[in-house]
Amino acid sequence: MRFDPLKMKDWEIAYEAEKNMKTVYQLGEELELTEEELLPYGHYIAKIDYQKVFERLKNRLNGKYIDITAITPTPLGEGKTTTLIGLVQGLGKRGKKVIGTMRQPSSGPIFNIKGGAAGGGLSQVIPLDKFSLGLTGDINAVMNAHNLAMVALTARMQHEANYSDEILAKKGLKRLNIDSKRVEMGWVIDFCAQALRHIVIGLGGKMDGYPMESKFYISGASEVMAILAIAKNLKDLRKRIGKIVVALDRYGNPITTEDLEVAGAMTALLVDALNPNLVQTIEGQPVLVHTGPFGNIALGQSSVIADYIALKLGDYVVTESGFAADIGFEKFWNVKCRISGLVPDAVVIVATIRALKCHGGAPVPKSGSSIPKEYFEENLKWIKKGCENLLHCINIVRKSGINPVVCINKFYTDTKKELDFVKKFCEDLGVRVAFSEHWLKGGEGALELADAVIDASKEISQFKFLYELDEPVKKRIEKIAKEIYGAEGVIYSSAAEEKIKLIERDEELKKMPICMAKTHLSLSDDPGKKGVPKEWQLRIRDVLIYRGSGFIVPVAGEIKLMPGTGSDPAYRRIDVDLDTGKVKGLF
């Protein structure tokens, strides 16, 4: 390929590659989709009618299922999405019919410090601007559906405050006695907006709403997004949407979207969003993009529907679970696989020399800042210490019954001694290890990784869940804290204790899987603790009940469900070429 990642910016490479990209009709033909199954959005993006594909291919055997996870990352990330794309390209180079399944990027990070999520270098998804800036509108549909529930709630509260039971009855309404101090939901927006974390709404006169405290989450943290990720079909989606608990009444009973008579309208906004989106790598392999990001505060997985479709259409399917093995893979393993019934054939742990140095004692790099000079200097002492985190993540995956493949995502600044040390460390553990230079060389640079994954996927795993759903809620939380994070125990706030008591009294709630909300920057709940922290306790300050998606969500430490925008956000460098209309500055 004629592009040089060392001299060109990611968006420049993407736009050059787009000059020769396949149309969705070509991709559809390669995937053997029928004309009715392909729903084009222009020439280079399409949705896939999942129902028609399911019906036609329901008896076809599934392809191999590969999950990408990572060691605990630095604030700069370690190229997990880039590795997913690189592996797809590498398997494509090996002649495999391969499909990637990944999440749609949020506008929050894209316009903030992190930037885009289309990969990087010679391993990217295109068309870049459409992929990064809304795609086919799924996240907007989630936001609108979520916020419609809040519109229904706040309008009902206003009407109940202003009208008698008799007048409400004439309007066909029954008084719900909503407790304004026990509203469980907030609003959502797809930006990092710290000013909206704690707000007061309904100020003005009695026709201006109901005065109360409220809040905003980022869109990826919406329960509606979680439901979109796990719904198996439209009936399942509608049922789950109707179970969303918006508030409690004055007696502690749940008020659902069904009670507010808004669940049907919410579902109507999501019908098209239930179909996965089809795009491609810069080397022309198909990628299905569906549902949102934020593995630390939400499920953080590509959708069950996208994975089902891809496994029928491809011989190999590569997916990604958000953030590191302690968060993303744990949720993939104990939540997504439990719901979907799918079992991975191989798991890849992405590691970088940079992250190992960070966990070994090097200065922690900051988002939006240049990498400290120490990272460009050979330091085997830091690497050795940092490998403790790699070992911990290997052991997490092994607890699922799968022996992982370690991918050393090579940077051009890594030294031979550093790379050889990590390789031997993995080999001594009996773990497959492969170097990959996909960022620099695309699929050609990922051939060693592709071969390792092909080999690993031939093994028959002893896949098993970490916990059973009939175990008490606290026991399951503590099992995750101790066996996955390495905590000595768990400390619960009084609010969390009350929520758990409520859950344990409900036969349906108490058997729901655990979906932890925790920082991705540490195995602990403190982002400043690197490596493998010792002698610490996991602090659970709240427990969210996602009755619709079927999750119990313990909130650990100071994790924010609405991130903040930094002082040097990416939107300062994004603009439009007024001659071509192309967006420039995306990264």
N, C-alpha and C positions, 0 to 999 in steps of 0.2 A: 504493500500500500504506500502511496506517495506522501502520506501525512507524517509529520515529525512532531510528536507530543512535546519534545524538548524545546521546540521553537514556536509551536502554535498553541493558542488557547483552545480549551475544550469546545467552546461554541464555534470557533473557526473550523475545527476539524469536522464537527457535526454538520455544519452547513455545506462544507465541501463534499462530504459523503452523501448528503441528501440529493446532490445532482444526479446520482446514479442509483438511487434507492428503488426498490421494487414497488409496484402499485399493490394495493390491497387485493386486487383481483389475481395478481401473480401469487401472492402469499396464500390466498384462499385456494388456488389451484394446487399448490404444493402441499397444502394441508388436506386436500381432497374434500373440501367443503362444497356443499351444493350451493346453487345460486340463492336459494331461499334462506340458507343459514348465514350468509354473509350480509351484513347491514352496513354499507359504506357511509362514512362521514367524510366526504371528499375522496381524493384519490389515494391517500396514504394512511388513513386511519379507518378502522371499521369496528363495529360491534359484532359479536357472534351470538346468534339466537341459540341460547343454551338448551332450550327445551327441544328444539328440532334435532340438535346434535345428540342429546341424551337418548332420544327415542330411536334414532337411527343406529346408534353405536352401543346401545346398552349391553349387548352380548359380547362386545369386543374385549379382549384381555387388556388390562392396564399396562402402560409402559413402566419403566423404572422411575422411582420417585426419589429425588435428591434434595436435601435441605442444606442451605448455607447458613452457618452461624459464625461466631467469632470469639476471640478472647475479649476481655474487657477493653473497650477502646479508649483512646485519648479523646479530648474534645474535638480533634480534627477528623475523627473517623479513621477507619483502617481499610476502606475500599471493599466493603462486603458486597455492596450492590455492583460495583465494578467487577468483582470476582464472579458474581452470578453471571453477568453478561459475558465475561471472558470465558467462563466454563461452557456456556452455551455455544460460543464461537468455536472453542476448542473441540467440543463434541461434533459440531458441524464439520470442522476440518477432517475429523476422523470418519466422516461419511454417515454419521448417525442422524436419524430424524429426531431432532431435539427442539423443545419448546421451553422458553422461560416463563415463569409466572411471578409477577412482582406487584408491589403496591404503587398507587398513584402518589406523586409527591404533593406535599401541602404547600400552599402559597406562603404560609408562615416562615418556614426555613428558607424558601427560595428568595424571598425579599429581605431576609434577615442575615445572619452571619454564616450559617451553614451553606447556603446556596442550594443548588439543584440536587436531584437524585437520579440523574440519567446515566450514571457511570462517569467514566473519564478516560482521557487519552484515546486509545484505539479500541476501547470497549465501552461503547455508548449505545443508548436507545435513541432512535430518531423516528419521526421529526421532532427535533429538540424543543422548539418553541411551543408547539401544540402540546407535547407531552408535559412540559413544565408549567404551562399556563392554562390549566383547566381541562385539557383533553376533551372529552365529550360531555362534561358537566356533571359527573357523578358526585363530586364533593359538594357542588352547589345543591344538588338534589337532596343530599343528606342534611345539609344546613337548613334548607327550606322545610324539610319534613320535621326536623328536630324543633326548629323555632315555631312552626305551626302549632306544635303541642303546647309551647309556652304561651302563644297567643290565645289558644283555647282556655288554658288555665287562668291567665290573668283577666281575660274577659269574663269568665265565669265568676271569679272572685269579686269583680266589680259589680256584676249584676246581682249576686247574692247579697252584697252589702247594701245595695240601693233599693231592692225590691222585696216585697213580702212573699211568703210562701204561696199565697193566692195568685199573685201576679206571675210568679215563676211558673206555677202550674198552668196558667193560661198560655204561657209561651212554650209549654211542653217540657219544662225543666223541673227536676227534682233537686231540692237543696242538698248539696254535697258536704257542707260544713267543713270546707277546706281550712286547715290550720296554716295561717300565713307564716308562722315561724317554723313550719316543718315541710317547706317546699324542697323536694329532693333534687329537682332538675334546675339547671340554669339555661342560659342562652349559649349559642355557639357561633363562632366566626372563624374563618380560615386565615387568620393573621396572628402574629405574636403581639398581643395587646395587653400589657400588664395593667394599664389604666382601667381595664374592664374586669379585673379579677373580683373586686368587691364594689358593688354599685347600689344605689337606691333608685327605685323606679316608682312610677305612679304619682309623682309630685304634681301639684296643681289642684284643680277642682275635682268634684266627684265624677265628672265625665271623662277624666284624664287617666283612669285606671285605678288600681288598688295600690296604695303606698306600702312598700316593703323593701327589705334588703334583697338583693339578687346577685347574680354572678354570670360571668362568661367563661366557657371552656374553649379550647381550640377544637376545631371540627373533628379531628381524629380521635378525640376523647369522648365523642358522643356515643351513647348506647346505640343509636341508629346506625352508626358506622360499624359497630361490632356486630349488629344483626345482619347487615349487608354482607359481612365477611363470612358468616356461618350459615346463613339461610340456604337451604337446599333447593328451594323452588318458591314460586309466588305464594302458594298456600302457607308454606312454612314462614315466609316473610310476614304475611298478613297476621298470622297467629301471634308471632313474636312482637310485632309492633303494638298490637292490642294489649300486651302484658306490661308495657313500659309503665313504671310507677313514677308519676309526676310529683305527687305530694302525698301527705297523710292528712286524714281528717282529725277533728278534735278528740277523737277517741282512739287514735293511733292506727286506724284502718287505712290501707293503701287506696289512693285515688289513681286510677290508670287512664291511659289514653282512650281505652274503650269506654270508661265511665264518662269521659268528656266528649264522647262521640266524635273524636277526631282521628281515630286510628285508620279508618277507611281512606280519608283524604290524604293522610301521611303516606299510606301505601301507594296511592295514585301518583304521588310525586316521585316514587322510587321504581316504578315499573320498568322504565328504560334502563335505569342504573343497575338493574339486576343482571343485565347482559354484559359480559366482560369485553374489554377493549383490545383490539389487535393492532400492534405496532411491530417494529423490527429492530434488530441490531444494525450497526453500520456495515456488517458483513452479510446482512440479509436473512438472518434466522428469525423466525416468528417469536414474539413475546406477547403474552396476555397480561394486561395491566388492570387490576381490579382491587378496590377498597383502599383505605388510607393508611398512613404511617403511624409513628409514635408507639413503638413497642414497649416503651417504659411506662406509659400511662394508659395504654389500651392493649388490644390483642396484638396489633402489629404484624399481621400475617396477610398474605394474598388470600383471596376468597376461596372457599371450599368449591364453589361452582367453577371458578377458573381452573383449579387443580383437577377437578373431575373431567372437564372438557379436554384439558391438555393431555391427561393420562390416556384418554381414548384416541386422541389424534396423533400422539408422538410416541416414539420408542423410549425417549428419555425426557423427563421433566425436571427442570431445576427451579426450585423456589427458594425463598429467603425468609427467615424469621427475624423480626426487628431486634437490633442490638445484639448483645453477647449471649453466650450459652446460658448464663444464669437467668436471663429474662426471656429473650426471644425463643431460644430453643426449649426452655422449660414450658413456655406457653404452647408452642408448637406440639410438643410431646404430650402434655397432660390435658390440654384444652382442645386444640384444633384436631389432633389425631383422634381423640376420644369422640368428638362430635362427628367428624367426617367418616370415621372407620378406616381411614387410610394409614398405612405404615410405611415409613421411609426405608428405602433400600440402601441408602448411604447418607452420611452426614459429613459435611466439610466444615472444619474450623479454620477461619482465616486468622492469620497472625502476621504481624509486621515487626521488623527490627525496631522501628520507632516506638511501637506500643510496648514491646518488651523492655526497652530502655526506660520508658516512663514508669513501668511497674518496678523497675530495678533501682530507682533512685534519681533518675535524670529530672531536671526541672520540667514541670508539667506545662506543655504548650497550651496557649490560650487561643480560643476561636477568634478569628479575625486578625491575629498577630502572626508575625513571621516565626518560623520554627527556631528554637534556641540553638545556638551554634554547637552546643554539646552533642546534639543528635547527629552531627556530621563527622564526629570523631569516634574511632573504634574504641569500644569499651566492653570487653567480655565480662567484666565483673557485673555490670548492670544487666547484661543479657542473661547471665546465669541466675541472678536474683529474680529477674522478670519472668523467667521460665516457670516459676512457682505458680503464677497466674495461668499460664498455658496448661500446666499439669492439672490444675483445679478444673479448668474448663473441659479438658479431656475426660476427667473422671465424671463430670456431670453427664456428658454424653454416654459414657460407658454404663451409667446407672440405668439408662433406657434399654440396655441390651445390645447396643450398637457400638462397634469399634470405629471411631471416626478417622477421616483423612485430614491431616493437617496441611493446609495450603500456606506456604510462606509467600506472601504477596511481596515480591521483590521490588525495591526501589533502587534506582541507579546509584544512590549514595551508599548502599549497603556494601560491606566488605566481605571478602571470601571467608575470612576466619569467623565472622559473626554468623554468616549463613550456614557454614559447616557445623558450627557449634549447635545451632538449633536443630539442624537435620539429625545429627547424632543423638541429641537429647530425645527426639521423637522415636528414632529407630530403636534406642535402648528400651523404650517403653512398649515396643511391639506395635507401634502405630505407623500406618502408611504416611509418608510425607512427600510433598511435591513442591518444587519451586514453580512459580508462575510469573510471567512478565507480560500479562495481557494488557496492562496499561500502555506499555511501550510498544508491544508487537501484535496486539490483538489476538485472534484465535491461534496464530502460529506460536505465540508465547505461552499459550495455555495447554499445549499438547501433553506435557508431562502430567499436569493436573487431570486432564481428561482421561488419560490412561489409568491413573490411580483410581479415579472414580469408577470407571468401567470395571476395573478389577474388584474394587470394594463392593460394588452392587451385585456381584455374583454370590456373595456370601449370604447365607440364611441367618437373619438376625434373630435374637431372642427378645424381641421387643416386649416391654412391659411398662405399665404406668407406675409412677412414683407412689401414688396413693389410691385408695378406693373411695368412691363417693359416699359410702355409708360410714366412713370414719368421721368423728366429730370435727367441726370446723376448725377449732383451735389446734387439734392434732395435725390436721393437714397444713395449716399455716406454719406450724412449728417444724413440720417435716421439711417443708421448702426452705425455711430459714436455716435449719441446721445442716441438712444434707446437700442443699444446693448453694446457699450463700456462705455457709461456714460459721454461722452465728452460734453463740452459746445458748441463746434462748430468745424469747420474745417478750416485750413489754407493751401492754395495751393501755391506751388512754381510756378514761371512763366512758367517752362517747363510743369508742370501738367496742368496749365490753357490752354496752347496752345493745348495740346493733347485733352482736353475735348472739346474745340471749334471744333477741327477736327472731333471728334466723333459725336458731335451734328449735324454736317452738313451731316452726312452719315446715310441714313434711316435704313440700316442694323445694323451698329455699335451701334447706340444710343439705340437700344432695346435689347442689350445683358445684361445678369445678371452681377452683381458685384462680383468679386473674390478677396477679400482683401489680401494683403501681409503685415503682421504685426507680431511683436514679440508675442510669446506664453506665455511669462513669466509675463505679466501684462495685465490688461484690457486696459491700455493706450498704447501709442507707445513707452514708456520708460520702458525697462525691470526692472529698479530699483524701480519702483513704485508698491508696493504691495497693497493687500486689495482691496478697491474700491476707486481709486484716485478721488479727487475732484478738481474742478476749473482748468481744463486743456483743451487744444485744440489739436485735431488730426492733425498732419502735413503730408500732402500728397506731397512727393517730386517728384514723377513721376507717370505716368499712362501708363501701358503696354497694347497694343491692341493685344489680341489673337483672330484673326479673324477666325482661323480654329476651335478652341475649342468653340468659341462663348462667350468669357469672356472679360470683361473690368477689368483690374488688377491694382487698385491703390496701390502704394507702399508707406507705411506709416513709418515715422521715419527712423531709421538707419538700418532697416532689410537688411541683406545680402542675395543675391540669390546664393552665394557661401560661405558656412560656412568655418571656419578655423580649422585646426588640433591643438589640445592642446599640452602642454608640457609632459603629461604623457598618451599617447594614448594607446588604447587597443592592438594595434598590437605588442606591446612590450611583451605581455604575450601569444600571440597565436603561436602555433607551431603544429607539426605533430608527432604523435607516429609512429616511423619508423618501428615498428613491425607489427602494425595493419593498418596503413595508416589513422587512425582516427585523426581528428583535435581536439586539446585540447586547453583549455583556452578561448573558446567562452563564453560570458555571456550576 
